[in-house]
Amino acid sequence: MEAEFINEYWDQLVTIFLAVAVIVKLKAETVGLRKDLDNLTEDLSKRDTYIEVVRLRAEVDVGAKNVSALWEIVNKLRDRIK
């Protein structure tokens, strides 16, 4: 009875086995790709943070130069008044 069942439905059994094997392989690849994506997202976030720090540092430097220029003007005006 079992042999007849296997002989009669062997192609469907092989198809089901192959489908399960493909699903397991795709699931494993999906997990690996998700980890890669998470790592890339974290790296991109770190890079964005670095870019923001550099941008803010440039703004602070410009502000410091502006303050220095203003003090120079104030000192020149003070020297003229004396």
Secondary structure, 3 states (H helix, E strand, C coil): CHHHHHHHHHHHHHHHHHHHHHHHHHHHHHHHHHHHHHHHHHHHHHHHHHHHHHHHHHHHHHHHHHHHHHHHHHHHHHHHHC
